[in-house]
Amino acid sequence: AQKITQTQPGMFVQEKEAVTLDCTYDTSDPSYGLFWYKQPSSGEMIFLIYQGSYDQQNATEGRYSLNFQKARKSANLVISASQLGDSAMYFCAMRRNHRGSQGNLIFGKGTKLSVKP
Amino acid sequence: DTGVSQNPRHKITKRGQNVTFRCDPISEHNRLYWYRQTLGQGPEFLTYFQNEAQLEKSRLLSDRFSAERPKGSFSTLEIQRTEQGDSAMYLCASSFGGASNQPQHFGDGTRLSIL
């Protein structure tokens, strides 16, 4: 069975500092995709970054980077230079890339990030 | 790109009533997904469409739930005889294809409260 685990219910970070949000996953599929989404209090899920299981390099998107360690099945999100607007729930998700898979995302329980001024 | 649109944003109804939500995906996206999110949890998959065909339904989707996507454009999710446990945020997402590298783009969701 596929599963995403986010062990940090809440995290605090000082403005302008970097923060790492943990994500581990479980799958027996050789091909899959890993995603991070941000959900502000307004409710919308905002796509942040993607990492493919066969990608050799860690993904980066602006202030977001993904620390992908395939052997450990971890895909941690690193946010550099935190801003007050980064305060939100962050979800790690996985999508299968297997013939016949439906492509739906499997989400973790999320981590609530609070950025302190 | 106007994004995924959902309405209503909020719906309050009495137990036993029927409710219907609408989702307008990004226009060129052929896949449309429905998820349900309860408090303190991540979204859980309900069902998805490729164009107008509903290709999978999660076991979370009881017989009281029905979804349609006529003409492969907007989609509706109907809940009949609502129950307290149906209170949740209902999220719609769309993507171009089902490959693992295609991100799903979400709407703002419809928050359902059952009195």
Interface residues (C-beta under 8 A of the other chain):
Chain A: I4 S31 Y32 G33 F35 Y37 S42 G43 E44 M45 I46 F47 Y50 G52 S53 F91 A93 R95 R96 N97 S101 Q102 G103 N104 L105 I106 F107 G108 K109 G110
Chain B: R31 Y33 Y35 G40 Q41 G42 P43 E44 F45 Y48 L55 E56 M89 L91 A93 S95 G97 G98 A99 S100 N101 Q102 P103 Q104 H105 F106 G107 D108 G109 R111
